[in-house]
């Protein structure tokens, strides 16, 4: 049985974007492409309406490419449980109110029992400094938070 993975918006963004001149961003883009080619099929991948909404923003051509990339994945429901856990995460102050969608990504992946949340958002999601607090909030409500990681951390063995 494949592990369940919630794909956050930064992944299709890095996947379809033009190569960056910033060396770190360019490396993340290449790692994302490598993960997409080598590992994507090893997981049962899910998204949410939040991912679709974010992917649909910005440049029309780029947003269309992002949405096409996401079209093959199942969309998880945004339930009352998701809304309540999002509110708890925001209430804890771990993630600022202005980044409420980031809290929602965590809540959706948690409520729907994903094994992984894949992201390049290292400010509020794949961030070791807030990891313990996120897991604590989810655990205090009786939920098991997924492993939040980048494609580099989920490349597997060569």
N, C-alpha and C positions, 0 to 999 in steps of 0.2 A: 504494500500500500504506500502510495506517495505521500510525502509530508505536505501539509497545507501551508501555502504561502500567500500573504497579503502583500500585493505590489503597490507601493506608494508612488505618488506622481513623479518624483524625481527620477525614477528609473526610466520610464519612457522618454522623459525630457533629455536625459543624458544619451539615451540610445539613438535618438533621431537628430540631435543637434549637430551643427557644423563643428568640425574640430576646433577646439579652443586654442588660443595662443598661450594661455596660462598653463604651465606645465602640469600642475596638480589637477586642474579640471580636465585637461587632455588625457591624463592617466586614468582618471575616473571614467571618462567616456570610453576609453579602450577596454578597461576592466568590465564595464557594463556590457559592451558588445561581446566580449569573450564569454561572460556569464550567460548572456542571451543565447549564444550559439552552442555552448557546451553543457549548460546546466538547466536551462529553462524547462526542458521536457521532463526533468527528474522530479518536478513538483506539480502539485495541483494548485493552480494560481487563481486567486480571487482579487477583485477590486471592489470599490464602492462608488456610489454616486458622487462622493466628494472627489475621488480621483478623476472621474469623468469631467466634473465641473472645473477642476484645476487644469486638467489637460486641455480643455477647450478654450482656455484663455490665451490672450496674446496674439501673435502673428497668425493670420488665418491659415497659411500654408503649413506652418509648423504644428498648429493645433490640430489640423486635419490629419497629419501624419501620426501624431500622438494618439488621437482617437482611433485611427485605423489599427495601430499597434495593440490597443487595448480591447478591440472588438471581439476577440476570441475568448475572453475571460468572463466567468460568472460574476454577477454583481451581488454583493452581500446586502442584506436589508439593514436599514437604520431603524432599529427598534427602540422602544422605551428604555430597555436595559442599556443600549448604546448611549442614548441621550443622558441617562442618569450617571453612567460611569464617566462620560465626557465631563459632565458638571463636577463630579468629585475630583477628577484630575485637575481641572481648572481651579476649583476651590482650594486645592492643596497649594497652589502657587508654583508648582513645578514648571508648568508651561504657562506663559503669559496669556492673558485673555485675547490679545490681538492675534495670537497663533492658535485659536480654538480648533481650527481644522486639524492641526497636528495632534491635539488631544483626542479628537474624534477618530483619527486613524488608529491610534492605540486602542481606543475603546472598541471599535469595530473588530479589529483583529483579535482582541481579547475575548469579547462576547461570543464571537463565532469560532473560537477555539482553534485559531491558526497556530501552527508550529513556529512560523517565522513572519516577521514584518520586515520586508526588504526596502531599504531607503538609502539615499545619499544625504538626507537631512541630518546633519550631525550637530545642529544647534539644539533641536528639541527632541529628536527621536533616537538616532544611533549615537548617544552621548553617554559616556561612562559616568560622568558626574551626576547625571540625573537618573541613571538606570535604577539604582537601588530605591529611590523615592517612587518611581513609577511602579516598580514591582511591589512595593509596600502598599501603595494605594489600591492597586488591583487585588492584592492578596487580602487586604483588610475587608474587602467587599466579597470575598469568597471566590475570586477569579484567579486563574493562572495566566499571567501575561506571556505573550509569545516572545521568543528571542528576537530582539531588534538588532538588525545587522546590515552591513553594506554588502554589495555583491562580492567584494574582495574577500570578505569573511566567509562567504558561502560558495567558494569556488570548488571545494572538494579537492580530491587528490588528482594529480596528473596521471 
